[in-house]
C-alpha cells in the first residue's frame, strides 16, 4: 500500500547499511524514529520508520548516517506488513526516500530565512527556499 509523497523528520535509530542488489543497484537502509505529541496522555510517543534510499549518490553520506543523527527525508510513504518471528502480524511505516537532508543543514536555511536574508539561505543550502520578508505577506 503506497500513500502520497511525505516529508518526515526524526533521529536515526540504527546506523545505515548499504548493499548491492543482484542487478548492481546500490540500496541504503536505515531506521529512524519520529516523535509525535499525544495530547491525551500529555507525552511524546516515538514511532519507528524504515528508510530506503536507492542509488550510489548516498554512498558518500554513509559515514554520516549514524545513530543519533537528525535527518529529514522526503519520499513515497508506505505501510509494510509482515509476520514477526512469533507469527504476529506487524505493520511498519516505511518511506522510499527520494531526498535526504541533515537537520543541521536546514537550521542554517531557517535561520537565514528568519532574518529575511534570502541570498544567505540559497548559498548555505545550495537550493532555493521560499522566503518572504515579514512586511511582504502576499495576503
Steps between C-alpha positions, in 0.01 A plus 500: 500500500652832395393844613582845365841661525588602852777676689605358837754622752653296777807339649689205358439201725732251330810569290447492125602190309567489129483197275487428130215317330575215255436752218781721634279772649609648832239520777548664840272408791467661842251526782388835637270605782240770460328648803146622541347677797194318633261756648299240691793354692700827501818329380701447185479164329772361278428307179756303295521561124700294252680721245615366162732706277570375148814585302872561536455867588452412869832311526689815600241576772529153655759594770269784617185284513562377854289450810387828656533711184193717432375480141213606273389263224251550218355218296224248445337392825400134540374265765690169501315200643672178603492222760763519774689200643205415726253508211342827610400739217703823513448827315804724453508848352753520215613773264676451169694824515576715199670772705692508830628802694680531831322712761802724566502593127136608528572705812728723293224549244227573754715750692586676174132508399395629844734796463360572154837443331392293199844504331660348811231229509562401139879500531506300825267227379580487132130504412223754486260546790186709535583811697271794563593805696251545785383824335434336162228253589305440178153485658 
